[in-house]
């Protein structure tokens, strides 16, 4: 297990990596909200996943310890383009720092489903698959900014 702040998009953002075997596929969890981090519920929601996957929880700007630690995220606006760039940057970091990984899987829920679609469309070669739940299909009504 590894948790800590990673420099993403010009600010420090909280990332947790948990799994039983580093050789397992990596799944990057894209939480809802924005601002509704899954990390407080990590063990109950994703604990069993760690047998077959290395699970990465990313508390996006404005969520989780990023706010609790007063590492102000509002210097750079929360816009879809910025958040997609953050997700791509984190994905590239994970691929570079987790051995034996050419690609990762992204799992997006609610707001994370928008983020995941844009990430997959932007850099499809980084991902084995995109999995969405509570998929949002009208980004105008769910957008934190354009």
C-alpha positions as CSV (number, residue, x, y, z in Angstrom):
1,X,0.0,0.0,0.0
2,X,1.1,3.5,-0.8
3,X,-0.6,6.8,-0.1
4,X,0.5,10.3,-0.5
5,X,0.4,13.6,-2.4
6,X,1.5,13.5,-6.1
7,X,2.2,16.7,-8.1
8,X,-0.6,16.7,-10.7
9,X,-1.5,19.7,-12.8
10,X,0.6,22.1,-10.8
11,X,-0.8,21.1,-7.4
12,X,-0.4,18.3,-4.9
13,X,-3.3,15.7,-5.2
14,X,-3.9,12.7,-2.9
15,X,-3.4,9.2,-4.4
16,X,-3.7,5.8,-2.7
17,X,-2.5,2.6,-4.3
18,X,-3.5,-0.7,-2.8
19,X,-3.3,-4.2,-4.0
20,X,-2.2,-7.7,-3.1
21,X,0.0,-8.3,-6.2
22,X,1.9,-5.6,-8.2
23,X,1.5,-7.9,-11.3
24,X,-2.3,-7.4,-11.3
25,X,-4.0,-5.0,-13.7
26,X,-4.2,-1.4,-12.4
27,X,-7.7,0.2,-12.0
28,X,-7.8,4.0,-11.5
29,X,-11.0,5.0,-9.7
30,X,-12.5,8.3,-10.9
31,X,-14.9,9.4,-8.1
32,X,-18.2,11.3,-8.4
33,X,-19.0,14.8,-7.4
34,X,-16.9,16.6,-8.3
35,X,-15.7,16.7,-4.7
36,X,-17.2,13.3,-3.6
37,X,-14.0,11.3,-3.0
38,X,-14.4,7.5,-2.6
39,X,-11.2,7.2,-0.5
40,X,-13.0,7.3,2.9
41,X,-15.0,4.2,1.7
42,X,-12.1,2.5,0.0
43,X,-11.9,-0.6,2.1
44,X,-15.7,-1.3,2.1
45,X,-16.2,-0.4,-1.6
46,X,-13.1,-1.8,-3.2
47,X,-11.4,-4.0,-0.7
48,X,-12.2,-7.2,-2.5
49,X,-11.1,-5.8,-5.8
50,X,-7.5,-5.8,-4.5
51,X,-7.2,-9.6,-4.8
52,X,-7.3,-9.2,-8.6
53,X,-6.4,-5.6,-9.2
54,X,-4.1,-2.9,-8.0
55,X,-6.7,-0.2,-7.0
56,X,-5.7,3.5,-7.3
57,X,-7.9,6.0,-5.5
58,X,-7.4,9.5,-6.8
59,X,-8.9,12.3,-4.8
60,X,-9.3,14.9,-7.5
61,X,-8.7,18.6,-6.9
62,X,-11.3,20.0,-4.4
63,X,-11.8,16.6,-2.8
64,X,-10.6,14.5,0.1
65,X,-7.2,15.3,1.7
66,X,-6.6,17.9,-1.0
67,X,-9.1,20.1,0.9
68,X,-8.5,18.7,4.4
69,X,-4.8,19.5,4.3
70,X,-5.6,23.1,3.0
71,X,-3.5,22.5,-0.1
72,X,-5.6,25.0,-1.9
73,X,-6.8,23.7,-5.2
74,X,-8.6,26.8,-6.4
75,X,-5.5,28.5,-7.8
76,X,-6.3,26.5,-11.0
77,X,-10.0,26.5,-11.9
78,X,-12.0,23.2,-11.8
79,X,-12.9,22.9,-15.4
80,X,-13.4,19.7,-17.4
81,X,-10.3,20.3,-19.6
82,X,-8.1,20.8,-16.5
83,X,-9.5,17.8,-14.8
84,X,-9.0,15.6,-17.9
85,X,-5.4,16.8,-18.1
86,X,-5.0,15.9,-14.4
87,X,-6.4,12.4,-15.1
88,X,-4.1,11.9,-18.1
89,X,-1.1,13.1,-16.1
90,X,-1.9,10.7,-13.2
91,X,-2.4,7.9,-15.7
92,X,1.0,8.5,-17.3
93,X,2.6,8.7,-13.8
94,X,1.0,5.3,-12.8
95,X,2.2,3.7,-16.0
96,X,5.7,5.0,-15.5
97,X,5.9,4.1,-11.8
98,X,4.1,0.7,-11.6
99,X,6.3,-2.0,-13.0
100,X,5.1,-4.2,-15.9
101,X,2.3,-1.8,-16.9
102,X,1.7,-0.6,-20.5
103,X,-1.8,0.6,-19.8
104,X,-4.4,0.9,-17.1
105,X,-8.2,0.5,-16.6
106,X,-10.3,3.5,-15.7
107,X,-13.4,3.2,-13.6
108,X,-15.7,6.3,-13.4
109,X,-18.8,6.8,-11.4
110,X,-21.2,9.7,-11.9
111,X,-19.1,12.8,-12.4
112,X,-16.1,10.4,-12.8
113,X,-18.0,8.8,-15.8
114,X,-17.7,12.1,-17.7
115,X,-14.1,12.4,-16.7
116,X,-13.4,8.8,-17.8
117,X,-15.0,9.2,-21.2
118,X,-13.0,12.4,-21.9
119,X,-9.7,10.7,-20.7
120,X,-10.3,7.6,-22.9
121,X,-11.1,9.7,-25.9
122,X,-8.1,12.0,-25.4
123,X,-5.5,9.3,-24.9
124,X,-7.0,5.8,-25.8
125,X,-3.5,4.2,-26.0
126,X,-3.1,4.7,-22.2
127,X,-6.1,2.5,-21.3
128,X,-7.1,-1.2,-21.6
129,X,-10.7,-0.3,-20.9
130,X,-13.1,2.3,-19.6
131,X,-15.8,1.1,-17.2
132,X,-18.6,3.5,-16.2
133,X,-21.3,3.4,-13.6
134,X,-24.1,5.9,-13.0
135,X,-23.0,7.2,-16.4
136,X,-23.8,10.8,-17.1
137,X,-24.9,11.5,-20.7
138,X,-25.7,15.2,-20.5
139,X,-22.5,16.9,-19.5
140,X,-24.1,20.4,-19.6
141,X,-26.3,19.6,-16.6
142,X,-23.5,17.9,-14.7
143,X,-20.5,20.1,-15.6
144,X,-18.4,21.9,-12.9
145,X,-17.4,24.4,-15.7
146,X,-16.6,24.3,-19.3
